[in-house]
Amino acid sequence: MNRKWWALGALTLVSLVIGLDLMVLNVALPTLATDLHASTGDLQWFANSYSLVLAAALLPAGLLGDRYGRKRLLLAALALFGLASMACAYCDSVGQLIAARAVLGLGAAFLMPLAVSMVTVLFPAEERSRAVTIWITANAVGIPLGPIVGGALLDHFWWGSVFLINVPVVVVALIVAAVLLPESRSADRPRIDISGVLTSSASLGLFTFGIIRAGTDGWTDAVAITSMVTGAVLFALFIALQRRAQQPLVDLSLFASRPFLWGSVSATLATFAMFGVFFAVPQFFQAVGGLDALGSGFRLLPVIGGLLVGSRVAERLGRRIGAGVLVATGYAMFAGGLFLGAATGPDNGYGSIAVWLSIVGLGIGFALPIAMNTALGALTPERSGVGSAVIQAIRQVGGSIGIAILGTVLNSAYRANVDVSHLPAAAADTVGRGVAVAGQLRSDQLLTSVRHAYSTAMDRMLLVSGAIALAGIAVALLGLPRTPTEIKAPADPAPDDTTPVDRAESVADVVA
């Protein structure tokens, strides 16, 4: 096999481990609450510290890769991610774990854009679609695999094992990447835009914090509103500075490219709607179906199956059908599956749930890889680092907004429908607490109320996710290319435009 496809294997491992890490923590939260004496706020910060650092560091990470060498920083980020994973596993206090998760987020902030930019550098336009599909599919598959892997580990080992699973994958990725990946960097060696780095990091970090805070404390919370407004103001300042900078952090002309702009928006909408499924359905299986984390993870396998089939079929059709039609078709299937899921009740058998989960997976497989490839296809290798970081930053912020909004819909609908008259208020906080209180009181009536309330809440949330998917159809048809010829990537830079590193270790010489 051509060496560049083996190199893609290393990048795919990176993508898989990031996807796993997004969900595997959720499985360990009940154990962490007991072993580390963590409060509900502490548990939220285990996830939020990762998300905040990730959002704040994405854009600088892409720029640094373009300037100093993408392979060099990718290897350093892999090492940091592995070391931070080990640190997470052996933490013995809440503060240590929050700090270690923040470092893990810093590693991920470099891994995500640099891995994607290396795909852009490694593969010519005619092969890039397949390579991007493989990379994105690995990332998406890692999300539902998280509960399966995490549940299996917790059944046999201590909670730290859910973080140690990253280490062997990182070691393999490090070895393969060091041997097979070529070094590459931008020919013009972009200068570090200090003002751009500071304003972008502060704006994305503050806005993401505000969204997270609103999702947990309500959309009228003063701290949440202040954080979001401050983040938005700083982002406006960032854009103004970028317009005047001689060597800006982000080349705003990227957004003049319709494939880049609308491909990024389409991928973000898919991420937004997808989180609704992965956030709500595992809780349905556990709280309503009475399953453990491992059992609920296995019941998400139809999503993986549908995603694998959908991405493969979409890749083949992409040679004859434009991205706009394919992504719109994916969103139509996605919306259809979500609307079917919105009819799910506590008495539904797994067969009917598996059907709509499979349709959702098919839709994701059609929409997400093609949308990402369309956006990446607008990037030359010169701009692949920062351009990939911009795409990932948009998706990260969109995903945070999605979790906050969909979580608010889910929680408010649950609290409005659960009957806790003359019962502890804790039963109305979350479905997990409701089931626990019902068990402690041995109240079948409360347990039935909790399960029906959560089913109703999940149905409403899936309806909102379905509406987002319908919006994705319009975006795809109006903004994305209609014919395959329109999504070709720009030509790679001429040999005179490459750096000495690129000439000595060109993609053609190293990986062909």
C-alpha positions as CSV (number, residue, x, y, z in Angstrom):
1,M,0.0,0.0,0.0
2,N,1.2,3.5,-0.8
3,R,3.0,5.0,2.2
4,K,0.7,8.0,2.4
5,W,-2.3,5.8,3.2
6,W,-0.3,4.3,6.1
7,A,0.4,7.8,7.2
8,L,-3.3,8.5,7.0
9,G,-3.7,5.5,9.4
10,A,-1.7,7.4,12.0
11,L,-3.9,10.5,11.6
12,T,-7.0,8.3,11.8
13,L,-5.8,7.0,15.1
14,V,-5.5,10.6,16.3
15,S,-9.1,11.3,15.1
16,L,-10.4,8.1,16.8
17,V,-8.8,8.9,20.2
18,I,-10.2,12.4,20.2
19,G,-13.7,11.1,19.4
20,L,-13.3,8.5,22.2
21,D,-12.2,11.1,24.7
22,L,-15.3,13.2,24.1
23,M,-17.6,10.5,25.4
24,V,-15.6,8.1,27.6
25,L,-15.5,10.6,30.4
26,N,-19.3,10.6,30.7
27,V,-19.2,6.9,31.6
28,A,-16.8,7.5,34.5
29,L,-18.6,10.5,36.0
30,P,-20.6,8.5,38.6
31,T,-17.5,6.7,39.8
32,L,-15.5,10.0,39.9
33,A,-18.3,11.6,42.0
34,T,-17.7,8.9,44.6
35,D,-14.0,8.3,44.5
36,L,-12.9,12.0,44.3
37,H,-15.9,13.3,46.4
38,A,-16.7,15.5,43.4
39,S,-19.8,17.8,43.4
40,T,-22.1,18.3,40.4
41,G,-20.2,21.5,39.6
42,D,-16.9,19.6,39.8
43,L,-18.2,17.0,37.4
44,Q,-19.2,19.7,34.9
45,W,-15.7,21.2,35.1
46,F,-14.0,17.9,34.3
47,A,-15.6,18.3,30.8
48,N,-15.6,22.1,30.6
49,S,-11.9,22.7,31.4
50,Y,-11.2,20.5,28.3
51,S,-13.7,22.4,26.1
52,L,-12.6,25.9,27.1
53,V,-8.9,25.3,26.5
54,L,-9.7,23.5,23.2
55,A,-11.8,26.4,21.9
56,A,-9.3,29.1,23.0
57,A,-6.2,27.4,21.5
58,L,-7.4,26.1,18.1
59,L,-6.6,29.2,16.0
60,P,-3.1,29.8,17.4
61,A,-2.4,26.0,17.0
62,G,-3.1,26.2,13.2
63,L,-0.9,29.3,12.8
64,L,2.0,27.7,14.7
65,G,1.8,24.6,12.6
66,D,1.9,26.6,9.4
67,R,4.9,28.6,10.7
68,Y,7.1,26.1,12.5
69,G,6.2,22.8,10.8
70,R,3.0,20.8,11.0
71,K,4.6,17.4,11.6
72,R,6.9,18.8,14.4
73,L,4.0,20.3,16.3
74,L,1.7,17.3,15.7
75,L,4.3,14.9,17.3
76,A,4.7,17.3,20.2
77,A,0.9,17.5,20.6
78,L,0.6,13.7,20.5
79,A,3.2,13.4,23.3
80,L,1.4,16.1,25.3
81,F,-1.9,14.3,24.8
82,G,-0.5,11.0,26.0
83,L,1.2,12.5,29.0
84,A,-1.9,14.4,30.0
85,S,-4.0,11.2,29.7
86,M,-1.6,9.5,32.1
87,A,-1.9,12.4,34.5
88,C,-5.7,12.2,34.3
89,A,-5.6,8.5,35.2
90,Y,-3.5,9.0,38.4
91,C,-5.1,12.2,39.8
92,D,-6.3,11.9,43.4
93,S,-8.1,15.2,43.8
94,V,-10.7,17.3,41.9
95,G,-8.3,20.2,41.2
96,Q,-5.7,17.9,39.7
97,L,-8.1,16.3,37.4
98,I,-9.5,19.6,36.2
99,A,-6.0,20.8,35.5
100,A,-5.0,17.6,33.7
101,R,-8.1,17.8,31.6
102,A,-7.2,21.4,30.6
103,V,-3.8,20.2,29.4
104,L,-5.5,17.4,27.5
105,G,-7.6,20.0,25.8
106,L,-4.5,21.9,24.8
107,G,-3.1,18.8,23.2
108,A,-6.4,18.2,21.4
109,A,-6.4,21.9,20.2
110,F,-3.2,21.2,18.3
111,L,-4.1,17.7,17.2
112,M,-7.4,18.5,15.5
113,P,-6.3,21.2,13.0
114,L,-2.8,19.8,12.4
115,A,-4.1,16.3,11.6
116,V,-6.7,17.7,9.2
117,S,-4.1,20.0,7.6
118,M,-1.7,17.1,7.0
119,V,-4.5,15.3,5.1
120,T,-4.8,18.3,2.9
121,V,-1.0,18.3,2.3
122,L,-0.6,14.6,1.8
123,F,-3.4,14.0,-0.7
124,P,-4.0,15.6,-4.1
125,A,-7.5,16.8,-4.9
126,E,-8.6,13.6,-6.6
127,E,-7.8,11.5,-3.5
128,R,-8.6,14.0,-0.8
129,S,-12.3,13.2,-0.6
130,R,-11.7,9.6,0.3
131,A,-8.9,10.5,2.8
132,V,-11.1,13.1,4.5
133,T,-14.0,10.7,4.7
134,I,-11.9,8.1,6.5
135,W,-10.6,10.8,8.9
136,I,-14.0,12.2,9.7
137,T,-15.6,8.8,10.0
138,A,-13.0,7.7,12.5
139,N,-13.7,10.8,14.6
140,A,-17.5,10.2,14.5
141,V,-17.2,6.5,15.2
142,G,-15.1,7.3,18.3
143,I,-18.0,9.1,19.9
144,P,-20.5,6.2,20.2
145,L,-17.6,3.8,20.9
146,G,-16.7,5.9,24.0
147,P,-19.5,4.4,26.2
148,I,-18.7,0.9,25.0
149,V,-15.0,1.1,25.7
150,G,-15.5,3.1,28.9
151,G,-18.2,0.7,30.2
152,A,-16.0,-2.4,29.5
153,L,-13.0,-0.8,31.3
154,L,-15.0,0.3,34.3
155,D,-16.4,-3.3,34.6
156,H,-12.9,-4.6,35.1
157,F,-10.6,-1.8,36.2
158,W,-10.5,1.5,38.1
159,W,-11.8,4.8,36.7
160,G,-8.3,5.9,35.6
161,S,-8.3,3.2,32.9
162,V,-10.7,5.2,30.7
163,F,-7.9,7.8,30.3
164,L,-5.1,5.2,30.0
165,I,-6.8,3.8,26.9
166,N,-5.4,6.8,25.0
167,V,-1.8,6.0,25.8
168,P,-1.1,2.9,23.6
169,V,-3.0,4.5,20.7
170,V,-0.9,7.7,21.1
171,V,2.3,5.7,21.1
172,V,1.4,3.8,17.9
173,A,0.4,7.1,16.3
174,L,3.6,8.8,17.3
175,I,5.8,6.0,15.8
176,V,3.9,5.8,12.5
177,A,3.6,9.6,12.2
178,A,7.4,10.1,12.9
179,V,8.3,7.6,10.3
180,L,5.8,8.3,7.5
181,L,4.6,11.9,7.7
182,P,6.6,14.5,5.8
183,E,7.4,17.8,7.3
184,S,5.6,20.7,5.8
185,R,5.0,24.4,6.5
186,S,3.8,27.5,4.8
187,A,6.3,29.0,2.3
188,D,5.8,32.5,3.6
189,R,6.5,31.6,7.2
190,P,3.6,33.7,8.7
191,R,4.5,36.1,11.5
192,I,2.9,35.5,14.9
193,D,-0.1,37.9,15.1
194,I,0.0,38.5,18.9
195,S,-3.1,40.7,19.0
196,G,-5.0,38.2,16.9
197,V,-3.9,35.3,19.1
198,L,-4.9,37.1,22.3
199,T,-8.3,38.4,21.0
200,S,-9.3,35.2,19.3
201,S,-8.4,33.0,22.3
202,A,-10.1,35.3,24.8
203,S,-13.2,35.7,22.6
204,L,-13.7,32.0,21.9
205,G,-12.9,31.0,25.5
206,L,-15.3,33.5,27.0
207,F,-18.1,32.8,24.6
208,T,-17.8,29.1,25.1
209,F,-17.7,29.5,28.9
210,G,-20.9,31.7,28.7
211,I,-22.6,29.0,26.6
212,I,-21.6,26.3,29.0
213,R,-22.7,28.4,32.0
214,A,-26.1,29.1,30.3
215,G,-26.6,25.4,29.7
216,T,-26.2,24.6,33.4
217,D,-27.4,27.8,35.2
218,G,-30.0,29.1,32.8
219,W,-30.0,31.7,29.9
220,T,-30.8,34.5,32.3
221,D,-27.7,33.9,34.5
222,A,-25.7,37.2,34.7
223,V,-22.3,35.6,34.5
224,A,-23.4,33.6,31.4
225,I,-24.7,36.7,29.7
226,T,-21.7,38.8,30.6
227,S,-19.3,36.1,29.3
228,M,-21.1,35.7,26.0
229,V,-21.4,39.5,25.4
230,T,-17.8,40.1,26.3
231,G,-16.7,37.2,24.0
232,A,-18.8,38.6,21.2
233,V,-17.3,42.1,21.6
234,L,-13.8,40.7,21.7
235,F,-14.6,38.7,18.5
236,A,-15.7,41.8,16.8
237,L,-12.4,43.5,17.9
238,F,-10.6,40.4,16.5
239,I,-12.2,40.8,13.1
240,A,-11.4,44.5,13.0
241,L,-7.7,43.8,13.9
242,Q,-7.5,41.1,11.3
243,R,-8.7,43.5,8.6
244,R,-5.8,45.9,9.4
245,A,-3.1,43.4,10.1
246,Q,-0.3,42.9,7.5
247,Q,-0.1,39.2,8.4
248,P,-3.3,38.3,10.1
249,L,-3.9,35.2,12.1
250,V,-6.9,34.3,9.9
251,D,-7.0,35.2,6.2
252,L,-10.6,36.6,6.1
253,S,-10.6,36.1,2.3
254,L,-11.2,32.4,3.1
255,F,-14.8,33.3,3.9
256,A,-15.2,34.7,0.4
257,S,-15.0,31.1,-0.8
258,R,-18.5,29.7,-0.9
259,P,-17.3,26.1,-0.5
260,F,-15.2,27.0,2.5
261,L,-17.9,29.1,4.2
262,W,-20.9,26.9,3.6
263,G,-19.0,23.6,3.9
264,S,-18.0,24.8,7.4
265,V,-21.5,25.9,8.3
266,S,-22.9,22.5,7.0
267,A,-20.4,20.5,9.1
268,T,-21.2,22.6,12.1
269,L,-25.0,22.1,11.8
270,A,-24.3,18.3,11.5
271,T,-22.2,18.5,14.7
272,F,-24.9,20.5,16.4
273,A,-27.7,18.1,15.7
274,M,-25.5,15.0,16.2
275,F,-24.7,15.9,19.8
276,G,-28.4,15.7,20.6
277,V,-28.4,12.0,19.8
278,F,-25.3,11.2,21.7
279,F,-26.2,13.3,24.7
280,A,-29.8,12.1,25.2
281,V,-30.1,8.5,23.9
282,P,-27.5,6.9,26.2
283,Q,-29.4,8.4,29.2
284,F,-32.6,7.0,27.8
285,F,-31.1,3.5,27.6
286,Q,-29.8,3.8,31.2
287,A,-32.5,5.6,33.0
288,V,-35.5,4.4,31.1
289,G,-34.2,1.0,29.9
290,G,-32.3,0.2,33.1
291,L,-29.1,-0.7,31.2
292,D,-25.5,-0.1,32.3
293,A,-23.1,2.1,30.4
294,L,-21.7,-0.9,28.4
295,G,-25.2,-2.1,27.4
296,S,-26.2,1.4,26.3
297,G,-23.0,1.8,24.3
298,F,-23.6,-1.4,22.4
299,R,-27.1,-0.2,21.5
300,L,-25.6,2.8,19.8
301,L,-23.9,0.5,17.3
302,P,-26.6,1.0,14.6
303,V,-25.4,4.6,14.4
304,I,-21.9,3.4,13.7
305,G,-23.1,0.9,11.1
306,G,-25.2,3.5,9.3
307,L,-22.4,6.0,9.4
308,L,-19.9,3.6,7.9
309,V,-22.3,2.6,5.1
310,G,-23.4,6.2,4.5
311,S,-19.9,7.6,4.3
312,R,-18.8,4.9,1.9
313,V,-21.8,5.3,-0.4
314,A,-21.5,9.1,-0.4
315,E,-17.8,9.0,-1.2
316,R,-18.6,6.9,-4.4
317,L,-21.5,9.0,-5.4
318,G,-19.4,12.2,-4.9
319,R,-17.6,11.4,-8.2
320,R,-20.8,11.9,-10.1
321,I,-23.1,14.1,-7.9
322,G,-22.4,17.5,-6.4
323,A,-21.7,18.1,-2.7
324,G,-24.9,20.2,-2.3
325,V,-27.2,17.3,-3.4
326,L,-25.3,14.7,-1.3
327,V,-25.2,16.8,1.9
328,A,-28.9,17.8,1.5
329,T,-29.7,14.1,1.0
330,G,-27.8,13.3,4.2
331,Y,-29.6,16.0,6.1
332,A,-33.0,14.7,4.8
333,M,-32.2,11.2,6.1
334,F,-30.8,12.7,9.3
335,A,-34.0,14.7,9.9
336,G,-36.2,11.7,9.0
337,G,-34.4,9.5,11.6
338,L,-34.7,12.2,14.3
339,F,-38.4,12.7,13.7
340,L,-38.9,9.0,13.9
341,G,-37.0,9.0,17.1
342,A,-39.2,11.7,18.5
343,A,-42.0,9.1,18.6
344,T,-40.0,7.0,21.0
345,G,-41.7,6.1,24.3
346,P,-40.6,4.2,27.4
347,D,-42.4,1.1,26.2
348,N,-40.8,1.0,22.7
349,G,-38.8,-2.1,21.9
350,Y,-35.2,-1.8,20.8
351,G,-35.9,-2.9,17.3
352,S,-37.8,0.3,16.4
353,I,-35.1,2.4,18.1
354,A,-32.3,0.6,16.1
355,V,-34.1,1.5,12.9
356,W,-34.1,5.2,13.5
357,L,-30.6,5.2,14.9
358,S,-29.4,3.5,11.7
359,I,-31.1,6.2,9.6
360,V,-29.5,8.9,11.7
361,G,-26.1,7.2,11.1
362,L,-26.7,7.0,7.4
363,G,-27.5,10.7,7.3
364,I,-24.4,11.7,9.3
365,G,-22.3,9.5,7.0
366,F,-23.7,11.3,3.9
367,A,-23.6,14.9,5.3
368,L,-20.6,15.4,7.6
369,P,-17.6,14.0,5.6
370,I,-18.8,15.6,2.3
371,A,-19.4,19.0,4.0
372,M,-15.9,18.8,5.6
373,N,-14.2,17.8,2.4
374,T,-15.9,20.7,0.6
375,A,-14.6,23.2,3.1
376,L,-11.1,21.7,3.1
377,G,-11.1,21.5,-0.7
378,A,-11.0,25.3,-0.7
379,L,-7.7,25.3,1.1
380,T,-4.3,25.2,-0.5
381,P,-1.6,23.4,1.5
382,E,-0.2,26.9,2.3
383,R,-3.3,27.8,4.3
384,S,-4.2,24.3,5.5
385,G,-3.1,24.8,9.2
386,V,-5.0,28.0,10.0
387,G,-7.9,27.1,7.6
388,S,-8.4,23.7,9.3
389,A,-8.3,25.4,12.7
390,V,-11.0,27.9,11.6
391,I,-13.2,25.0,10.5
392,Q,-12.6,23.1,13.8
393,A,-13.2,26.3,15.8
394,I,-16.5,26.9,14.1
395,R,-17.5,23.3,14.8
396,Q,-16.3,23.4,18.4
397,V,-18.3,26.6,19.2
398,G,-21.3,25.2,17.3
399,G,-21.1,22.0,19.2
400,S,-21.0,23.8,22.6
401,I,-24.0,25.9,21.6
402,G,-25.8,22.8,20.5
403,I,-25.2,21.0,23.8
404,A,-26.3,24.0,25.8
405,I,-29.5,24.6,23.8
406,L,-30.4,21.0,23.4
407,G,-29.6,20.3,27.0
408,T,-31.8,23.2,28.1
409,V,-34.7,21.8,26.0
410,L,-34.2,18.3,27.5
411,N,-33.9,19.5,31.1
412,S,-36.7,22.0,31.0
413,A,-39.1,19.5,29.4
414,Y,-38.1,16.8,31.9
415,R,-38.7,19.1,34.9
416,A,-42.0,20.2,33.5
417,N,-43.4,16.7,33.2
418,V,-42.0,14.8,36.1
419,D,-44.4,14.5,39.1
420,V,-42.5,15.3,42.3
421,S,-45.4,16.5,44.4
422,H,-44.7,15.7,48.1
423,L,-41.3,14.3,47.1
424,P,-37.7,15.5,47.3
425,A,-36.9,18.2,44.8
426,A,-33.7,16.2,43.7
427,A,-35.9,14.0,41.7
428,A,-36.6,16.9,39.3
429,D,-32.9,17.8,38.8
430,T,-31.9,15.2,36.3
431,V,-33.3,11.8,35.1
432,G,-30.4,10.0,36.8
433,R,-31.3,11.6,40.2
434,G,-34.9,10.9,39.6
435,V,-34.3,7.2,39.1
436,A,-32.0,7.2,42.2
437,V,-34.6,8.9,44.4
438,A,-37.3,6.5,43.2
439,G,-35.1,3.6,44.1
440,Q,-34.3,4.9,47.5
441,L,-38.0,5.5,48.2
442,R,-39.1,2.3,46.5
443,S,-41.7,4.3,44.6
444,D,-42.8,2.7,41.4
445,Q,-45.1,5.6,40.8
446,L,-42.2,8.1,40.9
447,L,-40.1,5.8,38.7
448,T,-42.8,5.6,36.1
449,S,-43.2,9.4,36.2
450,V,-39.5,9.9,35.8
451,R,-39.2,7.5,32.8
452,H,-42.3,9.0,31.0
453,A,-41.0,12.5,31.7
454,Y,-37.6,11.8,30.2
455,S,-39.1,10.1,27.2
456,T,-41.2,13.1,26.5
457,A,-38.2,15.4,27.0
458,M,-36.0,13.4,24.7
459,D,-38.7,13.4,22.0
460,R,-38.9,17.2,22.2
461,M,-35.2,17.5,22.0
462,L,-35.0,15.2,18.9
463,L,-37.7,17.4,17.3
464,V,-35.4,20.4,17.8
465,S,-32.5,18.5,16.4
466,G,-34.6,17.4,13.4
467,A,-35.5,21.1,12.8
468,I,-31.7,21.9,12.7
469,A,-31.2,19.1,10.2
470,L,-34.0,20.5,8.0
471,A,-32.1,23.9,8.1
472,G,-29.1,21.9,6.9
473,I,-30.9,20.9,3.8
474,A,-31.5,24.5,2.9
475,V,-27.9,25.4,3.6
476,A,-26.6,22.6,1.5
477,L,-28.8,23.3,-1.5
478,L,-28.2,27.0,-1.5
479,G,-24.6,27.2,-0.5
480,L,-22.7,24.1,-1.6
481,P,-21.6,23.2,-5.1
482,R,-24.1,21.5,-7.3
483,T,-21.6,19.6,-9.5
484,P,-18.5,17.5,-8.7
485,T,-16.3,19.8,-10.8
486,E,-17.0,22.8,-8.5
487,I,-15.5,21.2,-5.4
488,K,-12.0,20.6,-6.7
489,A,-9.3,22.0,-4.5
490,P,-7.2,24.9,-5.5
491,A,-3.9,23.9,-7.2
492,D,-1.0,23.2,-4.9
493,P,1.6,25.9,-4.7
494,A,4.2,25.9,-7.5
495,P,7.6,24.5,-6.6
496,D,9.0,28.0,-6.3
497,D,6.6,28.8,-3.5
498,T,7.6,25.9,-1.3
499,T,10.0,26.2,1.7
500,P,13.3,24.4,1.9
501,V,11.7,21.9,4.1
502,D,9.0,21.2,1.6
503,R,11.5,20.9,-1.3
504,A,13.7,18.5,0.7
505,E,10.8,16.4,2.0
506,S,8.0,17.0,-0.6
507,V,4.9,15.0,-0.4
508,A,5.7,13.4,-3.7
509,D,9.1,12.3,-2.6
510,V,8.3,11.1,0.9
511,V,4.9,9.4,0.6
512,A,4.5,8.5,-3.0
